[in-house]
Amino acid sequence: MRIMGLDYGSKTVGVAISDPLGITAQGIETICRKDENKLRRTCARIEELISEYEVGQIVLGLPKHMNNDIGDRARRSMEFGEMLRRRTGLEVVMWDERLTTVEAERTLIENKVRREDRKKYIDKIAAVFILQGYLDYKAGVQIQDHF
């Protein structure tokens, strides 16, 4: 069973998929929309990917504040997660995504991706970090601090 990772934003959704064994996450695409509330095509594309990759579970980033509070963005993500659960019938796990976009940006800079090109990749890379964090947690991988 593959797991799908999603980084839900106001105009984009970054998508990542696990390998069949649930060990690694790979970025698939960034789904774009013109308006935050126009989700029909976004959901349809996610459903296509679920079918194509035989996804059995969804991990959706939960953008909490640094003090662990739930703000407007997190509430919108939870609503989106509930909509996905109803539409797909799959379990949707909300996963703390704090600093994944910062980490994605850093990765793109380190790999010398031009500033104007980073926007194309950042949400997909953030989805990879969200999903990989969940996969590592499920596998019991110990994440060590690097000081």
Rosetta constraint file for C-alpha pairs under 8 A:
AtomPair CA 1 CA 20 HARMONIC 5.58 0.50
AtomPair CA 1 CA 21 HARMONIC 7.09 0.50
AtomPair CA 1 CA 22 HARMONIC 7.44 0.50
AtomPair CA 1 CA 54 HARMONIC 6.82 0.50
AtomPair CA 1 CA 55 HARMONIC 6.11 0.50
AtomPair CA 1 CA 56 HARMONIC 5.58 0.50
AtomPair CA 2 CA 17 HARMONIC 6.72 0.50
AtomPair CA 2 CA 18 HARMONIC 5.36 0.50
AtomPair CA 2 CA 19 HARMONIC 6.12 0.50
AtomPair CA 2 CA 20 HARMONIC 5.03 0.50
AtomPair CA 2 CA 21 HARMONIC 7.24 0.50
AtomPair CA 2 CA 22 HARMONIC 6.27 0.50
AtomPair CA 2 CA 53 HARMONIC 6.97 0.50
AtomPair CA 2 CA 54 HARMONIC 6.37 0.50
AtomPair CA 2 CA 55 HARMONIC 4.67 0.50
AtomPair CA 2 CA 56 HARMONIC 5.91 0.50
AtomPair CA 2 CA 57 HARMONIC 7.15 0.50
AtomPair CA 3 CA 17 HARMONIC 5.79 0.50
AtomPair CA 3 CA 18 HARMONIC 5.27 0.50
AtomPair CA 3 CA 19 HARMONIC 7.97 0.50
AtomPair CA 3 CA 22 HARMONIC 6.92 0.50
AtomPair CA 3 CA 55 HARMONIC 5.42 0.50
AtomPair CA 3 CA 56 HARMONIC 6.01 0.50
AtomPair CA 3 CA 57 HARMONIC 4.96 0.50
AtomPair CA 3 CA 58 HARMONIC 5.71 0.50
AtomPair CA 3 CA 59 HARMONIC 7.17 0.50
AtomPair CA 3 CA 131 HARMONIC 7.93 0.50
AtomPair CA 4 CA 15 HARMONIC 7.06 0.50
AtomPair CA 4 CA 16 HARMONIC 5.73 0.50
AtomPair CA 4 CA 17 HARMONIC 4.56 0.50
AtomPair CA 4 CA 18 HARMONIC 6.46 0.50
AtomPair CA 4 CA 50 HARMONIC 7.63 0.50
AtomPair CA 4 CA 55 HARMONIC 6.37 0.50
AtomPair CA 4 CA 57 HARMONIC 6.35 0.50
AtomPair CA 4 CA 58 HARMONIC 4.75 0.50
AtomPair CA 4 CA 59 HARMONIC 6.03 0.50
AtomPair CA 4 CA 131 HARMONIC 7.20 0.50
AtomPair CA 5 CA 15 HARMONIC 5.80 0.50
AtomPair CA 5 CA 16 HARMONIC 4.87 0.50
AtomPair CA 5 CA 17 HARMONIC 6.07 0.50
AtomPair CA 5 CA 18 HARMONIC 7.95 0.50
AtomPair CA 5 CA 58 HARMONIC 5.93 0.50
AtomPair CA 5 CA 59 HARMONIC 4.71 0.50
AtomPair CA 5 CA 60 HARMONIC 5.87 0.50
AtomPair CA 5 CA 61 HARMONIC 7.67 0.50
AtomPair CA 5 CA 127 HARMONIC 5.49 0.50
AtomPair CA 5 CA 128 HARMONIC 6.76 0.50
AtomPair CA 5 CA 130 HARMONIC 6.44 0.50
AtomPair CA 5 CA 131 HARMONIC 4.76 0.50
AtomPair CA 6 CA 13 HARMONIC 6.40 0.50
AtomPair CA 6 CA 14 HARMONIC 5.52 0.50
AtomPair CA 6 CA 15 HARMONIC 4.89 0.50
AtomPair CA 6 CA 16 HARMONIC 6.46 0.50
AtomPair CA 6 CA 58 HARMONIC 7.49 0.50
AtomPair CA 6 CA 59 HARMONIC 6.25 0.50
AtomPair CA 6 CA 60 HARMONIC 4.84 0.50
AtomPair CA 6 CA 61 HARMONIC 6.19 0.50
AtomPair CA 6 CA 127 HARMONIC 5.11 0.50
AtomPair CA 6 CA 130 HARMONIC 7.46 0.50
AtomPair CA 6 CA 131 HARMONIC 7.62 0.50
AtomPair CA 7 CA 13 HARMONIC 5.37 0.50
AtomPair CA 7 CA 14 HARMONIC 4.79 0.50
AtomPair CA 7 CA 15 HARMONIC 6.66 0.50
AtomPair CA 7 CA 60 HARMONIC 6.32 0.50
AtomPair CA 7 CA 61 HARMONIC 5.34 0.50
AtomPair CA 7 CA 123 HARMONIC 6.21 0.50
AtomPair CA 7 CA 124 HARMONIC 7.35 0.50
AtomPair CA 7 CA 126 HARMONIC 6.33 0.50
AtomPair CA 7 CA 127 HARMONIC 4.81 0.50
AtomPair CA 7 CA 130 HARMONIC 7.40 0.50
AtomPair CA 8 CA 12 HARMONIC 6.49 0.50
AtomPair CA 8 CA 13 HARMONIC 4.58 0.50
AtomPair CA 8 CA 14 HARMONIC 6.63 0.50
AtomPair CA 8 CA 60 HARMONIC 7.27 0.50
AtomPair CA 8 CA 61 HARMONIC 6.77 0.50
AtomPair CA 8 CA 77 HARMONIC 6.51 0.50
AtomPair CA 9 CA 13 HARMONIC 5.71 0.50
AtomPair CA 10 CA 35 HARMONIC 7.68 0.50
AtomPair CA 10 CA 36 HARMONIC 4.94 0.50
AtomPair CA 11 CA 32 HARMONIC 5.88 0.50
AtomPair CA 11 CA 33 HARMONIC 5.27 0.50
AtomPair CA 11 CA 34 HARMONIC 6.27 0.50
AtomPair CA 11 CA 35 HARMONIC 6.27 0.50
AtomPair CA 11 CA 36 HARMONIC 5.36 0.50
AtomPair CA 12 CA 30 HARMONIC 6.45 0.50
AtomPair CA 12 CA 31 HARMONIC 5.45 0.50
AtomPair CA 12 CA 32 HARMONIC 4.47 0.50
AtomPair CA 12 CA 33 HARMONIC 6.20 0.50
AtomPair CA 12 CA 123 HARMONIC 7.30 0.50
AtomPair CA 13 CA 30 HARMONIC 5.58 0.50
AtomPair CA 13 CA 31 HARMONIC 5.06 0.50
AtomPair CA 13 CA 32 HARMONIC 6.62 0.50
AtomPair CA 13 CA 42 HARMONIC 7.90 0.50
AtomPair CA 13 CA 123 HARMONIC 6.61 0.50
AtomPair CA 13 CA 124 HARMONIC 7.64 0.50
AtomPair CA 14 CA 27 HARMONIC 7.90 0.50
AtomPair CA 14 CA 28 HARMONIC 7.97 0.50
AtomPair CA 14 CA 29 HARMONIC 6.18 0.50
AtomPair CA 14 CA 30 HARMONIC 4.43 0.50
AtomPair CA 14 CA 31 HARMONIC 6.38 0.50
AtomPair CA 14 CA 122 HARMONIC 7.91 0.50
AtomPair CA 14 CA 123 HARMONIC 4.38 0.50
AtomPair CA 14 CA 124 HARMONIC 4.02 0.50
AtomPair CA 14 CA 125 HARMONIC 7.32 0.50
AtomPair CA 14 CA 126 HARMONIC 6.98 0.50
AtomPair CA 14 CA 127 HARMONIC 5.34 0.50
AtomPair CA 15 CA 27 HARMONIC 6.09 0.50
AtomPair CA 15 CA 28 HARMONIC 5.54 0.50
AtomPair CA 15 CA 29 HARMONIC 5.40 0.50
AtomPair CA 15 CA 30 HARMONIC 5.98 0.50
AtomPair CA 15 CA 31 HARMONIC 7.59 0.50
AtomPair CA 15 CA 123 HARMONIC 7.68 0.50
AtomPair CA 15 CA 124 HARMONIC 5.44 0.50
AtomPair CA 15 CA 127 HARMONIC 5.57 0.50
AtomPair CA 15 CA 128 HARMONIC 7.49 0.50
AtomPair CA 16 CA 25 HARMONIC 6.20 0.50
AtomPair CA 16 CA 26 HARMONIC 5.31 0.50
AtomPair CA 16 CA 27 HARMONIC 4.20 0.50
AtomPair CA 16 CA 28 HARMONIC 5.17 0.50
AtomPair CA 16 CA 29 HARMONIC 7.26 0.50
AtomPair CA 16 CA 124 HARMONIC 6.57 0.50
AtomPair CA 16 CA 125 HARMONIC 7.96 0.50
AtomPair CA 16 CA 127 HARMONIC 5.43 0.50
AtomPair CA 16 CA 128 HARMONIC 5.26 0.50
AtomPair CA 16 CA 131 HARMONIC 6.93 0.50
AtomPair CA 17 CA 25 HARMONIC 5.52 0.50
AtomPair CA 17 CA 26 HARMONIC 5.47 0.50
AtomPair CA 17 CA 27 HARMONIC 6.54 0.50
AtomPair CA 17 CA 28 HARMONIC 6.73 0.50
AtomPair CA 17 CA 53 HARMONIC 7.83 0.50
AtomPair CA 17 CA 128 HARMONIC 7.77 0.50
AtomPair CA 17 CA 131 HARMONIC 7.69 0.50
AtomPair CA 18 CA 22 HARMONIC 5.34 0.50
AtomPair CA 18 CA 23 HARMONIC 6.76 0.50
AtomPair CA 18 CA 24 HARMONIC 5.43 0.50
AtomPair CA 18 CA 25 HARMONIC 4.31 0.50
AtomPair CA 18 CA 26 HARMONIC 6.21 0.50
AtomPair CA 18 CA 131 HARMONIC 7.54 0.50
AtomPair CA 19 CA 23 HARMONIC 6.34 0.50
AtomPair CA 19 CA 24 HARMONIC 5.75 0.50
AtomPair CA 19 CA 25 HARMONIC 6.51 0.50
AtomPair CA 19 CA 26 HARMONIC 7.66 0.50
AtomPair CA 22 CA 135 HARMONIC 6.41 0.50
AtomPair CA 23 CA 132 HARMONIC 7.94 0.50
AtomPair CA 23 CA 135 HARMONIC 6.20 0.50
AtomPair CA 23 CA 136 HARMONIC 7.46 0.50
AtomPair CA 23 CA 139 HARMONIC 7.89 0.50
AtomPair CA 24 CA 132 HARMONIC 6.30 0.50
AtomPair CA 24 CA 135 HARMONIC 7.20 0.50
AtomPair CA 25 CA 128 HARMONIC 5.53 0.50
AtomPair CA 25 CA 129 HARMONIC 7.88 0.50
AtomPair CA 25 CA 131 HARMONIC 6.13 0.50
AtomPair CA 25 CA 132 HARMONIC 5.43 0.50
AtomPair CA 25 CA 135 HARMONIC 7.99 0.50
AtomPair CA 26 CA 128 HARMONIC 5.98 0.50
AtomPair CA 27 CA 124 HARMONIC 5.42 0.50
AtomPair CA 27 CA 125 HARMONIC 6.16 0.50
AtomPair CA 27 CA 127 HARMONIC 6.98 0.50
AtomPair CA 27 CA 128 HARMONIC 5.59 0.50
AtomPair CA 28 CA 124 HARMONIC 6.86 0.50
AtomPair CA 29 CA 124 HARMONIC 5.85 0.50
AtomPair CA 30 CA 120 HARMONIC 7.54 0.50
AtomPair CA 30 CA 121 HARMONIC 7.40 0.50
AtomPair CA 30 CA 123 HARMONIC 6.42 0.50
AtomPair CA 30 CA 124 HARMONIC 5.53 0.50
AtomPair CA 31 CA 42 HARMONIC 6.53 0.50
AtomPair CA 31 CA 45 HARMONIC 7.79 0.50
AtomPair CA 32 CA 42 HARMONIC 7.53 0.50
AtomPair CA 33 CA 38 HARMONIC 7.08 0.50
AtomPair CA 33 CA 39 HARMONIC 7.75 0.50
AtomPair CA 33 CA 42 HARMONIC 7.23 0.50
AtomPair CA 34 CA 38 HARMONIC 7.48 0.50
AtomPair CA 38 CA 42 HARMONIC 7.88 0.50
AtomPair CA 39 CA 43 HARMONIC 5.95 0.50
AtomPair CA 40 CA 44 HARMONIC 6.14 0.50
AtomPair CA 41 CA 45 HARMONIC 6.08 0.50
AtomPair CA 42 CA 46 HARMONIC 6.28 0.50
AtomPair CA 43 CA 47 HARMONIC 6.12 0.50
AtomPair CA 43 CA 84 HARMONIC 7.39 0.50
AtomPair CA 44 CA 48 HARMONIC 6.27 0.50
AtomPair CA 45 CA 49 HARMONIC 6.30 0.50
AtomPair CA 46 CA 50 HARMONIC 6.14 0.50
AtomPair CA 47 CA 51 HARMONIC 6.28 0.50
AtomPair CA 47 CA 88 HARMONIC 7.04 0.50
AtomPair CA 48 CA 52 HARMONIC 6.08 0.50
AtomPair CA 49 CA 53 HARMONIC 5.92 0.50
AtomPair CA 49 CA 54 HARMONIC 7.96 0.50
AtomPair CA 49 CA 55 HARMONIC 7.92 0.50
AtomPair CA 50 CA 54 HARMONIC 5.56 0.50
AtomPair CA 50 CA 55 HARMONIC 4.82 0.50
AtomPair CA 50 CA 56 HARMONIC 7.79 0.50
AtomPair CA 51 CA 55 HARMONIC 6.71 0.50
AtomPair CA 56 CA 90 HARMONIC 6.38 0.50
AtomPair CA 56 CA 91 HARMONIC 7.75 0.50
AtomPair CA 57 CA 90 HARMONIC 5.58 0.50
AtomPair CA 57 CA 91 HARMONIC 5.32 0.50
AtomPair CA 57 CA 92 HARMONIC 6.30 0.50
AtomPair CA 57 CA 93 HARMONIC 7.83 0.50
AtomPair CA 58 CA 90 HARMONIC 6.93 0.50
AtomPair CA 58 CA 91 HARMONIC 6.25 0.50
AtomPair CA 58 CA 92 HARMONIC 4.74 0.50
AtomPair CA 58 CA 93 HARMONIC 6.19 0.50
AtomPair CA 59 CA 92 HARMONIC 5.72 0.50
AtomPair CA 59 CA 93 HARMONIC 4.73 0.50
AtomPair CA 59 CA 94 HARMONIC 5.96 0.50
AtomPair CA 59 CA 95 HARMONIC 6.40 0.50
AtomPair CA 59 CA 130 HARMONIC 7.63 0.50
AtomPair CA 59 CA 131 HARMONIC 6.44 0.50
AtomPair CA 59 CA 134 HARMONIC 7.60 0.50
AtomPair CA 60 CA 77 HARMONIC 7.66 0.50
AtomPair CA 60 CA 81 HARMONIC 6.80 0.50
AtomPair CA 60 CA 92 HARMONIC 6.75 0.50
AtomPair CA 60 CA 93 HARMONIC 6.08 0.50
AtomPair CA 60 CA 94 HARMONIC 5.01 0.50
AtomPair CA 60 CA 95 HARMONIC 5.88 0.50
AtomPair CA 60 CA 130 HARMONIC 7.67 0.50
AtomPair CA 61 CA 77 HARMONIC 7.45 0.50
AtomPair CA 61 CA 94 HARMONIC 5.89 0.50
AtomPair CA 61 CA 95 HARMONIC 4.90 0.50
AtomPair CA 61 CA 96 HARMONIC 5.88 0.50
AtomPair CA 61 CA 97 HARMONIC 5.02 0.50
AtomPair CA 61 CA 127 HARMONIC 7.62 0.50
AtomPair CA 61 CA 130 HARMONIC 6.20 0.50
AtomPair CA 62 CA 74 HARMONIC 5.50 0.50
AtomPair CA 62 CA 77 HARMONIC 6.31 0.50
AtomPair CA 62 CA 78 HARMONIC 7.36 0.50
AtomPair CA 62 CA 94 HARMONIC 5.69 0.50
AtomPair CA 62 CA 95 HARMONIC 5.34 0.50
AtomPair CA 62 CA 96 HARMONIC 4.83 0.50
AtomPair CA 62 CA 97 HARMONIC 5.38 0.50
AtomPair CA 62 CA 98 HARMONIC 7.71 0.50
AtomPair CA 63 CA 70 HARMONIC 7.79 0.50
AtomPair CA 63 CA 73 HARMONIC 6.49 0.50
AtomPair CA 63 CA 74 HARMONIC 5.08 0.50
AtomPair CA 63 CA 77 HARMONIC 7.73 0.50
AtomPair CA 63 CA 96 HARMONIC 6.32 0.50
AtomPair CA 63 CA 97 HARMONIC 5.34 0.50
AtomPair CA 63 CA 98 HARMONIC 5.80 0.50
AtomPair CA 64 CA 68 HARMONIC 5.59 0.50
AtomPair CA 64 CA 69 HARMONIC 5.81 0.50
AtomPair CA 64 CA 70 HARMONIC 5.25 0.50
AtomPair CA 64 CA 71 HARMONIC 6.71 0.50
AtomPair CA 64 CA 73 HARMONIC 7.99 0.50
AtomPair CA 64 CA 74 HARMONIC 5.95 0.50
AtomPair CA 64 CA 96 HARMONIC 6.68 0.50
AtomPair CA 64 CA 97 HARMONIC 7.23 0.50
AtomPair CA 64 CA 98 HARMONIC 6.29 0.50
AtomPair CA 65 CA 69 HARMONIC 5.21 0.50
AtomPair CA 65 CA 70 HARMONIC 6.40 0.50
AtomPair CA 65 CA 71 HARMONIC 6.87 0.50
AtomPair CA 65 CA 98 HARMONIC 7.37 0.50
AtomPair CA 66 CA 98 HARMONIC 7.06 0.50
AtomPair CA 70 CA 74 HARMONIC 5.64 0.50
AtomPair CA 70 CA 75 HARMONIC 6.82 0.50
AtomPair CA 71 CA 75 HARMONIC 6.26 0.50
AtomPair CA 72 CA 76 HARMONIC 6.21 0.50
AtomPair CA 73 CA 77 HARMONIC 6.21 0.50
AtomPair CA 74 CA 78 HARMONIC 6.20 0.50
AtomPair CA 75 CA 79 HARMONIC 6.24 0.50
AtomPair CA 76 CA 80 HARMONIC 6.15 0.50
AtomPair CA 77 CA 81 HARMONIC 6.07 0.50
AtomPair CA 78 CA 82 HARMONIC 6.20 0.50
AtomPair CA 78 CA 94 HARMONIC 7.42 0.50
AtomPair CA 79 CA 83 HARMONIC 6.24 0.50
AtomPair CA 80 CA 84 HARMONIC 6.21 0.50
AtomPair CA 81 CA 85 HARMONIC 6.17 0.50
AtomPair CA 81 CA 92 HARMONIC 6.15 0.50
AtomPair CA 81 CA 94 HARMONIC 7.61 0.50
AtomPair CA 82 CA 86 HARMONIC 6.26 0.50
AtomPair CA 82 CA 92 HARMONIC 7.58 0.50
AtomPair CA 83 CA 87 HARMONIC 6.12 0.50
AtomPair CA 84 CA 88 HARMONIC 5.79 0.50
AtomPair CA 84 CA 89 HARMONIC 7.68 0.50
AtomPair CA 84 CA 90 HARMONIC 7.71 0.50
AtomPair CA 84 CA 92 HARMONIC 7.43 0.50
AtomPair CA 85 CA 89 HARMONIC 5.16 0.50
AtomPair CA 85 CA 90 HARMONIC 5.39 0.50
AtomPair CA 85 CA 91 HARMONIC 6.13 0.50
AtomPair CA 85 CA 92 HARMONIC 6.00 0.50
AtomPair CA 86 CA 90 HARMONIC 7.88 0.50
AtomPair CA 95 CA 130 HARMONIC 7.00 0.50
AtomPair CA 95 CA 134 HARMONIC 7.16 0.50
AtomPair CA 96 CA 130 HARMONIC 7.75 0.50
AtomPair CA 97 CA 130 HARMONIC 5.99 0.50
AtomPair CA 99 CA 103 HARMONIC 6.09 0.50
AtomPair CA 100 CA 104 HARMONIC 5.98 0.50
AtomPair CA 100 CA 126 HARMONIC 5.31 0.50
AtomPair CA 100 CA 129 HARMONIC 6.14 0.50
AtomPair CA 100 CA 130 HARMONIC 6.81 0.50
AtomPair CA 101 CA 105 HARMONIC 6.06 0.50
AtomPair CA 101 CA 122 HARMONIC 6.90 0.50
AtomPair CA 101 CA 123 HARMONIC 7.27 0.50
AtomPair CA 101 CA 125 HARMONIC 7.98 0.50
AtomPair CA 101 CA 126 HARMONIC 5.31 0.50
AtomPair CA 102 CA 106 HARMONIC 6.18 0.50
AtomPair CA 103 CA 107 HARMONIC 6.17 0.50
AtomPair CA 103 CA 126 HARMONIC 7.53 0.50
AtomPair CA 104 CA 108 HARMONIC 6.28 0.50
AtomPair CA 104 CA 122 HARMONIC 5.87 0.50
AtomPair CA 104 CA 123 HARMONIC 7.91 0.50
AtomPair CA 104 CA 125 HARMONIC 5.53 0.50
AtomPair CA 104 CA 126 HARMONIC 5.37 0.50
AtomPair CA 104 CA 129 HARMONIC 7.55 0.50
AtomPair CA 105 CA 109 HARMONIC 6.21 0.50
AtomPair CA 105 CA 118 HARMONIC 7.45 0.50
AtomPair CA 105 CA 122 HARMONIC 6.36 0.50
AtomPair CA 106 CA 110 HARMONIC 6.07 0.50
AtomPair CA 107 CA 111 HARMONIC 6.18 0.50
AtomPair CA 108 CA 112 HARMONIC 6.28 0.50
AtomPair CA 108 CA 113 HARMONIC 5.35 0.50
AtomPair CA 108 CA 118 HARMONIC 6.64 0.50
AtomPair CA 108 CA 122 HARMONIC 7.68 0.50
AtomPair CA 109 CA 113 HARMONIC 5.73 0.50
AtomPair CA 109 CA 114 HARMONIC 7.62 0.50
AtomPair CA 109 CA 115 HARMONIC 7.96 0.50
AtomPair CA 113 CA 117 HARMONIC 6.47 0.50
AtomPair CA 113 CA 118 HARMONIC 6.23 0.50
AtomPair CA 114 CA 118 HARMONIC 6.34 0.50
AtomPair CA 115 CA 119 HARMONIC 7.68 0.50
AtomPair CA 117 CA 121 HARMONIC 7.29 0.50
AtomPair CA 118 CA 122 HARMONIC 5.83 0.50
AtomPair CA 119 CA 123 HARMONIC 7.71 0.50
AtomPair CA 121 CA 125 HARMONIC 6.13 0.50
AtomPair CA 122 CA 126 HARMONIC 6.06 0.50
AtomPair CA 123 CA 127 HARMONIC 6.16 0.50
AtomPair CA 124 CA 128 HARMONIC 6.44 0.50
AtomPair CA 125 CA 129 HARMONIC 6.45 0.50
AtomPair CA 126 CA 130 HARMONIC 6.22 0.50
AtomPair CA 127 CA 131 HARMONIC 6.10 0.50
AtomPair CA 128 CA 132 HARMONIC 5.85 0.50
AtomPair CA 129 CA 133 HARMONIC 5.96 0.50
AtomPair CA 130 CA 134 HARMONIC 6.50 0.50
AtomPair CA 131 CA 135 HARMONIC 6.15 0.50
AtomPair CA 132 CA 136 HARMONIC 5.99 0.50
AtomPair CA 133 CA 137 HARMONIC 6.14 0.50
AtomPair CA 134 CA 138 HARMONIC 6.16 0.50
AtomPair CA 135 CA 139 HARMONIC 6.17 0.50
AtomPair CA 136 CA 140 HARMONIC 6.09 0.50
AtomPair CA 136 CA 141 HARMONIC 5.07 0.50
AtomPair CA 136 CA 142 HARMONIC 7.91 0.50
AtomPair CA 137 CA 141 HARMONIC 6.01 0.50
